């Protein structure tokens, strides 16, 4: 069993190094759902924290326009909800103004 746990720990470390701004549990859940239901993207509810001084309302509009997610903003974060795959999450996280992305993912309903 310790070999499995060691591989799991290594996987978590690699995932954190590839997507340092994304909550590991969110990424793992999205990957699980993408494999379990390959014909539809996961339904996400994201909490995207931006650096201080960023025009969050502008980011809210850009996320809505680019990814088709429903958005709202408050303080230095945007809440975004809708269908999104891991590629989209990685693109969101790669933006230099993003500090952290957390949230949840569920199977999308038809």
PyMOL commands that set and color helices and strands:
alter all, ss='L'
color gray80, all
select helices_A, chain A and resi 2-18+24-36+56-67+86-93
alter helices_A, ss='H'
color red, helices_A
select strands_A, chain A and resi 42-50+70-74+77-84+98-106
alter strands_A, ss='S'
color yellow, strands_A
deselect
rebuild
show_as cartoon
